[in-house]
Amino acid sequence: MDNKKMTIIVVDDEPIITETLSMSLQEEDWQIFSANHGEEAIKLAKKVSPDVAIIDLKLPDISGLEIARAIKDMDADVCVIIITAHAKMETAISALVEGAYDYITKPFDITHVKSVVQKGLQKRALALKNKELIEKLKREKRRVEAILEISKMFNVIVSLDDLVDFSVVKVSQMLEAQRGSLMLLDKDSKELFICGAYGLEEKIIKETKLKIGESIAGRVVETGEPLCVMDIENDLRLLRKNQSCYETKSFISIPIKQEKEIIGVFNFSNKEPFFSEEDVAFVSIVAHQTAIAIEKIRLYDKVTKLAVTDELTGLFNRRYFMKQLKEEIKRNQRYHHSLSLIMFDVDDFKKFNDNYSHLVGDAVLKKIARILAENVRNVDIVSRYGGEEFIIVLPETDIKEATRVAEKIRKSAEESLFGRKFLGRNQGGGAKSIKKLTVSGGVATYQLREGTEMFIKRVDSALYQAKKTGKNKIECALPHVFHK
């Protein structure tokens, strides 16, 4: 059975018998232990876990059948052989009923004893092999069930954070690994970062970043091949020793691929005694499922984003603005917080397009969109309202603060540089530069009982007033008068 020596204990109250049997059996390259008392034999069995136990039926302290029963309670597959000088049919039957493999009478022929022991060891080996196969089938059943559960969950999870957290925790638990992580590859920086972890400190999660080819995970991304390390301290494939990082010596790292492109890595460590090829196969299947799920979530996010954003500027679109404004008005009516709008328009944009082309005009709109986004808070909602018009919802902001923000944006637009580098060359071969580009803005603060359309109409009127009275300026909307 593999390279492990089979272990036999010999129990007899006569030292000459234990010595004779031990010496004879050692010739077969078996590992032999002996005891002359029952309690001593039971302690010995607990210590060495025998494959075969040769036990005298009568001992000074307890009977051989009690010893056989105790050893069988430890391991039901131990092959027990009873020996006695007082052979009776009833005794033999009792021994076999207690689970003994065979029954040998004294005086015995050593060749016969060896033959019985050899057959007993074969029976033991077969039992262990069957047990191993049963355990393997149980493990495979659990893993198939886990794969089905993971697949089922992946069909309903729509958040990338939820996906990586679920997969790392589930796989770590299935592998009985104390630590696990899922690292994704940033396409721009070419760095791996941890986006899901199990058993790792928060500091490690935040600070760990690996270049392609760096450390174990980086190497797996570089090669595209799974890595299963049995002894992390001495594996020649590793560029440096990692003994300080892991509690155990075994580690697996599995690439996560979308077709041929590697998008990340699964890492698991600290398993007793070590990871197996079965573990590698299991994680590889989950990695394939994870890649598909990540692609699905990213596609879902992209579609969702396209539904609420303006394709040219990347800002929210008019439909999303209207929806969020209505929500903010409801919140204002309930909590009576301030709520303001700023509407901007690029001055003389039609003339600009005629002079510089629509392509350059689009580039200017993108630039203005960046200026808007850079000068507001995260809670503010910046949208492209239509054409060269932009609108911003500012929750919990009064007219004074909204005007300050609008003036800051107007000034930033006026001071922005739109030179040759920005424009490129025109079709005639010469270069045109924009010496000045400005925006006008209107500001309005919500009034109680005011409808959505009236609120927008007031800020639009303020913008119109700014453009009518000189452009490149900010005007505040007049309050609406409600008639009884």
C-alpha positions as CSV (number, residue, x, y, z in Angstrom):
1,M,0.0,0.0,0.0
2,D,2.0,3.0,-1.3
3,N,5.3,3.4,0.5
4,K,3.8,3.2,4.0
5,K,5.0,0.2,6.1
6,M,2.1,-1.9,7.4
7,T,1.9,-1.8,11.2
8,I,1.3,-4.9,13.3
9,I,0.9,-5.3,17.1
10,V,1.5,-8.6,18.8
11,V,-0.2,-9.0,22.2
12,D,0.6,-12.1,24.4
13,D,1.4,-12.5,28.1
14,E,4.3,-14.8,27.2
15,P,7.4,-12.6,26.2
16,I,8.9,-15.5,24.3
17,I,5.9,-15.7,22.0
18,T,5.8,-11.9,21.4
19,E,9.5,-11.9,20.7
20,T,9.3,-14.9,18.4
21,L,6.4,-13.5,16.4
22,S,7.9,-10.1,16.2
23,M,11.3,-11.3,14.9
24,S,9.6,-13.5,12.3
25,L,7.2,-10.9,11.1
26,Q,9.9,-8.2,10.8
27,E,11.5,-10.3,8.1
28,E,8.6,-9.3,5.8
29,D,9.4,-5.6,6.2
30,W,6.4,-4.9,8.4
31,Q,6.5,-2.6,11.4
32,I,6.1,-4.6,14.6
33,F,5.1,-3.5,18.1
34,S,4.4,-5.8,21.0
35,A,2.6,-5.8,24.4
36,N,2.2,-8.3,27.3
37,H,-0.8,-6.9,29.0
38,G,-4.3,-5.8,27.8
39,E,-4.2,-2.2,29.0
40,E,-0.7,-1.8,27.5
41,A,-2.0,-3.1,24.2
42,I,-4.9,-0.7,24.1
43,K,-2.6,2.3,24.8
44,L,-0.2,1.0,22.1
45,A,-3.0,0.7,19.6
46,K,-4.1,4.3,20.2
47,K,-0.5,5.4,19.6
48,V,0.5,3.4,16.5
49,S,-2.9,2.8,14.7
50,P,-2.2,-0.8,13.7
51,D,-3.3,-2.4,10.4
52,V,-3.2,-5.9,12.0
53,A,-3.5,-7.0,15.7
54,I,-2.5,-10.5,16.7
55,I,-4.0,-11.0,20.2
56,D,-3.8,-13.8,22.7
57,L,-7.3,-14.8,23.9
58,K,-6.3,-15.0,27.6
59,L,-4.3,-12.2,29.3
60,P,-3.6,-11.5,32.9
61,D,-5.8,-8.3,33.2
62,I,-8.5,-8.4,30.5
63,S,-9.5,-10.9,27.8
64,G,-8.2,-10.8,24.2
65,L,-11.8,-10.3,23.0
66,E,-12.1,-7.1,25.1
67,I,-8.9,-5.8,23.5
68,A,-10.2,-6.7,20.1
69,R,-13.4,-4.9,20.8
70,A,-11.5,-1.8,22.0
71,I,-9.2,-1.7,18.9
72,K,-12.2,-2.2,16.6
73,D,-13.9,0.8,18.3
74,M,-10.9,2.9,17.3
75,D,-10.8,1.6,13.7
76,A,-13.4,-0.9,12.5
77,D,-11.2,-2.0,9.6
78,V,-8.2,-3.2,11.7
79,C,-7.6,-6.9,11.0
80,V,-7.8,-8.8,14.3
81,I,-6.2,-12.3,14.5
82,I,-6.9,-14.3,17.7
83,I,-4.4,-16.9,19.0
84,T,-4.9,-19.3,21.9
85,A,-3.7,-22.6,23.3
86,H,-7.2,-23.6,24.3
87,A,-9.1,-24.0,21.1
88,K,-12.8,-24.6,21.3
89,M,-15.5,-24.1,18.7
90,E,-17.5,-21.8,20.9
91,T,-14.4,-19.6,21.5
92,A,-13.7,-19.4,17.8
93,I,-17.2,-18.4,17.0
94,S,-17.2,-15.8,19.7
95,A,-14.0,-14.3,18.3
96,L,-15.4,-14.2,14.8
97,V,-18.6,-12.6,16.1
98,E,-16.5,-9.9,17.7
99,G,-15.1,-9.1,14.3
100,A,-11.9,-11.2,14.3
101,Y,-10.5,-12.0,10.9
102,D,-9.1,-15.4,11.8
103,Y,-8.3,-17.7,14.7
104,I,-5.0,-19.5,15.2
105,T,-4.2,-22.1,17.8
106,K,-1.0,-22.7,19.7
107,P,1.5,-24.1,19.0
108,F,1.4,-22.4,15.6
109,D,3.4,-22.7,12.4
110,I,5.1,-19.4,11.7
111,T,4.7,-19.8,8.0
112,H,0.9,-20.3,8.5
113,V,0.9,-17.2,10.7
114,K,2.6,-15.1,8.0
115,S,0.1,-16.4,5.4
116,V,-2.8,-15.4,7.6
117,V,-1.3,-12.0,8.3
118,Q,-0.6,-11.4,4.6
119,K,-4.2,-12.2,3.7
120,G,-5.3,-10.0,6.6
121,L,-3.2,-7.1,5.3
122,Q,-4.7,-7.5,1.9
123,K,-8.2,-7.3,3.4
124,R,-7.1,-4.3,5.3
125,A,-5.7,-2.6,2.2
126,L,-8.9,-3.3,0.3
127,A,-11.0,-1.9,3.2
128,L,-8.8,1.3,3.3
129,K,-9.0,1.6,-0.5
130,N,-12.8,1.3,-0.4
131,K,-12.9,3.8,2.4
132,E,-10.7,6.2,0.4
133,L,-13.0,5.8,-2.7
134,I,-16.1,6.4,-0.6
135,E,-14.5,9.5,0.9
136,K,-13.5,10.7,-2.6
137,L,-17.0,10.1,-3.9
138,K,-18.4,12.1,-0.9
139,R,-15.9,14.9,-1.6
140,E,-16.9,15.0,-5.3
141,K,-20.6,15.0,-4.4
142,R,-20.1,17.9,-2.0
143,R,-18.1,19.8,-4.7
144,V,-20.6,19.1,-7.4
145,E,-23.3,20.4,-5.1
146,A,-21.1,23.4,-4.3
147,I,-20.6,24.1,-8.0
148,L,-24.4,23.9,-8.6
149,E,-25.0,26.2,-5.7
150,I,-22.4,28.7,-6.9
151,S,-23.8,28.6,-10.5
152,K,-27.3,29.2,-9.1
153,M,-26.2,32.1,-7.0
154,F,-24.2,33.6,-9.9
155,N,-27.5,33.7,-11.9
156,V,-29.1,36.1,-9.4
157,I,-26.1,38.2,-8.2
158,V,-25.9,41.5,-10.0
159,S,-23.2,43.2,-7.9
160,L,-19.5,42.6,-8.5
161,D,-18.7,43.0,-4.8
162,D,-21.4,40.5,-3.8
163,L,-20.1,38.1,-6.5
164,V,-16.5,38.1,-5.4
165,D,-17.3,37.9,-1.7
166,F,-19.6,35.0,-2.1
167,S,-17.2,33.0,-4.4
168,V,-14.2,33.5,-2.2
169,V,-15.9,32.6,1.0
170,K,-17.7,29.5,-0.5
171,V,-14.6,28.1,-2.1
172,S,-12.4,28.7,1.0
173,Q,-14.9,26.8,3.1
174,M,-15.1,24.0,0.6
175,L,-11.3,23.7,0.4
176,E,-11.0,24.1,4.2
177,A,-8.5,26.8,3.5
178,Q,-8.0,29.4,6.2
179,R,-7.2,32.2,3.7
180,G,-8.5,33.1,0.3
181,S,-8.6,36.0,-2.1
182,L,-9.9,37.0,-5.6
183,M,-7.6,39.5,-7.3
184,L,-8.7,41.3,-10.5
185,L,-6.4,42.8,-13.1
186,D,-6.6,46.5,-13.8
187,K,-6.1,46.8,-17.5
188,D,-4.7,50.4,-17.3
189,S,-2.1,50.0,-14.5
190,K,-1.5,46.3,-15.3
191,E,-1.7,45.6,-11.5
192,L,-3.6,43.0,-9.5
193,F,-5.6,44.1,-6.6
194,I,-7.7,42.2,-4.0
195,C,-11.4,42.7,-4.5
196,G,-12.7,39.8,-2.4
197,A,-11.1,38.0,0.6
198,Y,-11.5,35.4,3.3
199,G,-9.4,35.3,6.5
200,L,-7.2,38.3,5.4
201,E,-6.6,41.5,7.4
202,E,-8.2,44.7,6.1
203,K,-4.8,46.3,5.9
204,I,-3.5,43.5,3.6
205,I,-6.6,43.8,1.4
206,K,-6.1,47.5,0.9
207,E,-2.4,47.6,0.5
208,T,-1.7,44.6,-1.7
209,K,-1.0,45.4,-5.4
210,L,1.0,43.1,-7.6
211,K,2.5,43.7,-11.1
212,I,2.2,41.0,-13.7
213,G,5.0,38.5,-13.0
214,E,5.4,39.6,-9.4
215,S,5.0,37.1,-6.5
216,I,2.9,33.9,-7.0
217,A,-0.4,35.5,-8.3
218,G,1.5,37.8,-10.7
219,R,3.4,34.8,-12.1
220,V,0.1,32.9,-12.7
221,V,-1.2,35.9,-14.7
222,E,2.0,36.0,-16.6
223,T,2.0,32.2,-17.5
224,G,-1.8,31.7,-17.6
225,E,-1.3,28.4,-15.8
226,P,-2.6,27.2,-12.4
227,L,0.0,26.8,-9.7
228,C,-0.2,24.3,-6.9
229,V,2.6,24.5,-4.3
230,M,3.0,21.7,-1.8
231,D,6.0,23.2,0.0
232,I,6.0,27.0,-0.4
233,E,9.3,27.4,1.4
234,N,11.3,25.2,-1.0
235,D,9.5,25.1,-4.3
236,L,12.1,25.8,-7.0
237,R,9.5,27.5,-9.2
238,L,9.2,30.4,-6.8
239,L,11.5,33.3,-7.1
240,R,11.8,33.9,-3.4
241,K,10.8,32.2,-0.1
242,N,7.6,33.1,1.5
243,Q,7.8,31.3,4.8
244,S,6.9,34.3,6.8
245,C,3.6,34.8,5.0
246,Y,1.9,31.4,5.4
247,E,1.0,29.2,8.4
248,T,1.2,26.1,6.2
249,K,3.4,25.2,3.3
250,S,0.7,24.6,0.7
251,F,-0.8,27.2,-1.7
252,I,-2.8,27.3,-4.9
253,S,-3.3,30.1,-7.4
254,I,-5.7,29.7,-10.3
255,P,-6.2,32.1,-13.2
256,I,-9.6,33.5,-14.0
257,K,-10.0,33.7,-17.8
258,Q,-12.5,35.1,-20.2
259,E,-11.7,33.0,-23.3
260,K,-7.9,33.6,-23.6
261,E,-7.8,36.8,-21.6
262,I,-6.8,36.6,-18.0
263,I,-8.9,39.0,-15.8
264,G,-7.8,37.8,-12.4
265,V,-6.6,35.1,-10.0
266,F,-8.0,33.0,-7.2
267,N,-5.5,32.4,-4.3
268,F,-6.0,30.0,-1.4
269,S,-3.6,29.1,1.4
270,N,-3.3,27.6,4.9
271,K,-4.8,24.2,4.5
272,E,-3.9,21.1,6.5
273,P,-2.1,19.0,5.3
274,F,-1.9,20.5,1.8
275,F,-3.9,21.2,-1.4
276,S,-4.4,18.4,-4.0
277,E,-4.9,18.1,-7.7
278,E,-8.6,17.6,-6.9
279,D,-8.6,21.1,-5.3
280,V,-7.0,22.6,-8.4
281,A,-9.6,21.0,-10.6
282,F,-12.5,22.2,-8.4
283,V,-11.2,25.8,-8.2
284,S,-10.6,25.8,-12.0
285,I,-14.2,25.0,-12.6
286,V,-15.3,27.8,-10.2
287,A,-12.9,30.2,-11.8
288,H,-14.5,29.5,-15.2
289,Q,-18.0,30.1,-13.7
290,T,-16.7,33.3,-12.1
291,A,-15.3,34.7,-15.3
292,I,-18.6,34.2,-17.0
293,A,-20.5,35.8,-14.1
294,I,-18.1,38.8,-14.0
295,E,-18.5,39.4,-17.7
296,K,-22.3,39.2,-17.3
297,I,-22.2,41.8,-14.4
298,R,-19.9,44.1,-16.3
299,L,-22.2,43.9,-19.4
300,Y,-25.2,44.6,-17.1
301,D,-23.5,47.6,-15.6
302,K,-22.6,48.9,-19.0
303,V,-26.1,48.6,-20.3
304,T,-27.5,50.1,-17.1
305,K,-25.0,53.0,-17.3
306,L,-25.9,53.6,-21.0
307,A,-29.6,53.9,-20.0
308,V,-28.9,56.8,-17.7
309,T,-25.9,58.6,-19.2
310,D,-25.2,60.8,-22.2
311,E,-23.1,59.0,-24.7
312,L,-21.0,62.0,-25.7
313,T,-20.2,63.6,-22.3
314,G,-20.6,60.7,-19.9
315,L,-22.8,62.8,-17.7
316,F,-26.3,61.7,-16.7
317,N,-28.9,62.1,-19.4
318,R,-32.1,64.2,-19.4
319,R,-34.4,61.3,-18.5
320,Y,-32.3,60.4,-15.4
321,F,-32.2,64.1,-14.4
322,M,-36.0,64.3,-14.5
323,K,-36.4,61.2,-12.4
324,Q,-33.9,62.3,-9.7
325,L,-35.3,65.8,-9.6
326,K,-38.7,64.5,-8.8
327,E,-37.2,62.3,-6.0
328,E,-35.4,65.3,-4.6
329,I,-38.5,67.4,-4.7
330,K,-40.4,64.7,-2.7
331,R,-37.6,64.7,-0.2
332,N,-37.7,68.5,0.0
333,Q,-41.4,68.5,0.6
334,R,-41.0,66.0,3.4
335,Y,-37.9,67.4,5.2
336,H,-38.0,71.0,4.0
337,H,-34.3,71.0,3.0
338,S,-33.0,73.5,0.5
339,L,-32.8,72.4,-3.1
340,S,-31.3,74.3,-6.0
341,L,-30.8,74.0,-9.8
342,I,-28.1,75.5,-12.0
343,M,-28.6,75.5,-15.8
344,F,-25.7,76.3,-18.1
345,D,-25.5,77.1,-21.8
346,V,-22.3,77.4,-23.9
347,D,-22.3,80.9,-25.4
348,D,-22.5,81.3,-29.2
349,F,-22.1,77.5,-29.6
350,K,-23.8,77.5,-33.1
351,K,-21.3,80.0,-34.5
352,F,-18.6,78.0,-32.8
353,N,-19.7,74.8,-34.6
354,D,-19.9,76.6,-37.9
355,N,-16.3,78.0,-37.5
356,Y,-14.6,74.9,-36.1
357,S,-16.7,71.9,-37.1
358,H,-19.1,69.7,-35.1
359,L,-16.2,67.3,-34.3
360,V,-14.4,70.1,-32.4
361,G,-17.7,71.2,-30.9
362,D,-18.2,67.7,-29.4
363,A,-14.7,68.0,-27.9
364,V,-15.6,71.3,-26.3
365,L,-18.8,69.8,-24.8
366,K,-16.7,67.0,-23.3
367,K,-14.4,69.6,-21.8
368,I,-17.2,71.6,-20.4
369,A,-18.7,68.4,-18.9
370,R,-15.4,67.7,-17.1
371,I,-15.3,71.2,-15.7
372,L,-18.8,70.7,-14.3
373,A,-18.0,67.4,-12.8
374,E,-14.9,68.7,-11.2
375,N,-16.6,71.6,-9.4
376,V,-19.5,69.9,-7.7
377,R,-20.0,67.4,-4.8
378,N,-20.6,63.7,-5.2
379,V,-24.2,64.1,-4.1
380,D,-24.9,66.7,-6.8
381,I,-26.4,65.4,-10.1
382,V,-24.8,66.7,-13.3
383,S,-26.7,66.1,-16.5
384,R,-26.6,67.1,-20.1
385,Y,-30.0,68.7,-20.6
386,G,-29.8,68.9,-24.4
387,G,-27.5,70.2,-27.1
388,E,-25.1,72.6,-25.4
389,E,-27.2,72.9,-22.3
390,F,-26.3,71.4,-18.9
391,I,-28.2,71.2,-15.6
392,I,-27.1,70.4,-12.1
393,V,-29.3,69.3,-9.1
394,L,-27.9,70.5,-5.8
395,P,-29.6,68.8,-2.8
396,E,-29.6,70.7,0.5
397,T,-28.1,73.8,-1.1
398,D,-29.6,77.4,-0.8
399,I,-29.6,80.1,-3.5
400,K,-26.4,81.8,-2.1
401,E,-24.3,78.6,-2.2
402,A,-25.7,77.5,-5.5
403,T,-24.8,80.9,-7.0
404,R,-21.3,80.6,-5.6
405,V,-20.9,77.1,-7.3
406,A,-22.3,78.5,-10.6
407,E,-19.9,81.4,-10.6
408,K,-17.0,79.1,-9.9
409,I,-17.9,76.9,-12.9
410,R,-18.4,80.0,-15.1
411,K,-15.0,81.3,-14.2
412,S,-13.3,77.8,-14.7
413,A,-14.9,77.6,-18.2
414,E,-13.7,81.2,-19.1
415,E,-10.1,80.4,-17.9
416,S,-9.9,77.1,-19.7
417,L,-7.3,76.9,-22.5
418,F,-8.6,75.8,-25.9
419,G,-5.5,76.1,-28.1
420,R,-4.0,74.3,-31.0
421,K,-3.2,71.2,-29.0
422,F,-6.9,70.9,-28.2
423,L,-8.2,71.6,-31.7
424,G,-5.7,69.9,-33.9
425,R,-5.5,71.2,-37.5
426,N,-8.4,72.1,-39.7
427,Q,-9.1,70.6,-43.2
428,G,-7.3,73.5,-44.9
429,G,-4.0,72.7,-43.3
430,G,-3.9,75.7,-41.1
431,A,-4.4,75.8,-37.4
432,K,-7.2,77.6,-35.5
433,S,-7.2,78.5,-31.9
434,I,-10.1,79.3,-29.6
435,K,-9.2,82.5,-27.8
436,K,-12.2,82.5,-25.5
437,L,-15.0,80.2,-24.7
438,T,-17.7,81.1,-22.1
439,V,-20.8,79.8,-20.5
440,S,-23.9,81.5,-19.1
441,G,-25.9,80.2,-16.2
442,G,-29.1,80.5,-14.3
443,V,-29.8,79.5,-10.7
444,A,-33.1,78.7,-8.9
445,T,-34.0,77.4,-5.5
446,Y,-37.1,75.3,-5.0
447,Q,-40.2,76.8,-3.5
448,L,-42.7,74.8,-1.5
449,R,-45.7,73.6,-3.5
450,E,-43.8,74.3,-6.8
451,G,-44.1,71.7,-9.5
452,T,-41.2,70.1,-11.4
453,E,-42.0,71.9,-14.6
454,M,-42.3,75.3,-12.9
455,F,-39.0,74.8,-11.1
456,I,-37.2,74.0,-14.4
457,K,-39.0,76.9,-16.2
458,R,-37.7,79.4,-13.6
459,V,-34.1,78.3,-13.8
460,D,-34.4,78.3,-17.6
461,S,-35.7,81.9,-17.5
462,A,-32.7,82.9,-15.3
463,L,-30.4,81.4,-17.9
464,Y,-32.2,83.2,-20.7
465,Q,-31.8,86.5,-18.8
466,A,-28.0,85.9,-18.4
467,K,-27.6,85.4,-22.1
468,K,-29.9,88.3,-23.0
469,T,-28.0,90.7,-20.8
470,G,-24.5,90.1,-22.0
471,K,-23.6,86.4,-21.7
472,N,-20.7,84.9,-19.6
473,K,-22.6,85.7,-16.4
474,I,-24.9,84.1,-13.8
475,E,-28.5,85.2,-13.1
476,C,-30.7,84.1,-10.2
477,A,-34.4,83.2,-10.8
478,L,-37.1,85.3,-9.4
479,P,-39.5,83.5,-6.9
480,H,-42.7,82.3,-8.3
481,V,-45.9,84.0,-7.1
482,F,-48.6,81.5,-6.2
483,H,-52.1,82.9,-6.7
484,K,-54.9,81.9,-4.4
